[in-house]
């Protein structure tokens, strides 16, 4: 779905045209622990270029130099399209709306004492917005995917870890400290007060992330994708692992539905996007809640974070432009 028309049609449906002169581009970045995906789009929502590189790790946070370099390289290739007006960067962290500080990033070493947007903007010719990566995937699902024409959506990603983004009335719900959707921290289990201090990532995440899935099969080294493949091929032990995983996941999903009552819950990530997993979670969920819950697998795919970043940047620019036009009329 990450073709040119996807972003453009989503932008048109939002009824928010960007600058009248049409000059300029936006950048969207999805920063992960293993790779960085960067996209460049014009103000009509057409994707001009994409680039992907392995994430650079190190004590001096080289990724903060890598991201601007990748953006500027794409910008140089399309300099005739006009200036870079905004960059939106998704990171696997909780980002405070008030301070811009990132926290709760166990899989990626990035500074937590300085706003990432400020650090990145030092090497870019435009304002920078830094947002939680799952929030951006949720925004893509709400504006481009199965959440279109819905007033609320929860996007839950199951993969290396677990995370959630909430979109209500077309707006991301971030929480006071940017920690809304830190689903992995749900204090589940028989004695959470005793076990939480020793959790690997969070009591819920410890039950449903990739290491947890691998630990349930054989010697614990088989990749999760292979466990799913074996389950599909009829391996009884692999099928039992998927069933255990879905049962554990359904407890967290039931909590989301009970607390927020979204119109739709979309599952994504390397595990969550599998339709057999969604089907099993739905089945287990029916035992936990006395009402039906609508759950679907994402249809956007692994570029959801980058696409959400582009859409957020374009909509932010359009909002500023529309505000200026209203003020001029007044």
Number of C-alpha atoms within 10 A of each C-alpha: 15 15 10 15 14 18 25 19 15 19 24 12 14 15 10 18 20 23 15 9 7 13 16 19 27 28 30 29 33 29 24 17 17 12 12 22 24 28 24 25 27 24 27 22 25 19 23 18 16 17 14 13 14 14 18 16 15 11 8 11 14 14 20 19 15 16 24 19 14 19 22 17 13 18 21 10 11 17 14 10 17 14 15 22 20 24 30 26 29 26 26 24 25 25 28 20 16 9 13 21 21 27 18 14 17 13 14 19 15 23 17 15 11 13 16 23 20 16 14 23 17 13 14 19 15 15 15 21 20 26 28 27 28 30 31 33 31 31 30 29 28 30 25 26 19 19 24 17 12 16 15 21 27 29 33 29 24 23 20 19 25 28 25 26 27 28 25 17 12 18 13 19 16 20 13 10 16 23 21 18 24 18 23 22 17 17 17 19 13 8 9 14 11 10 14 18 11 11 14 10 20 21 21 23 29 18 21 24 21 20 19 18 25 19 14 19 19 11 8 13 12 15 13 24 13 12 22 19 13 15 19 13 11 10 13 11 15 23 19 14 20 23 18 18 21 24 19 19 26 22 18 21 22 20 15 19 19 13 9 13 15 20 16 20 26 26 26 31 23 17 27 24 23 17 15 18 21 22 15 18 25 22 14 18 24 14 11 13 14 8 10 10 19 11 19 20 22 27 16 20 16 17 17 27 31 29 33 30 32 33 28 26 25 29 20 15 20 21 15 12 16 16 11 12 11 9 8 8 6 6
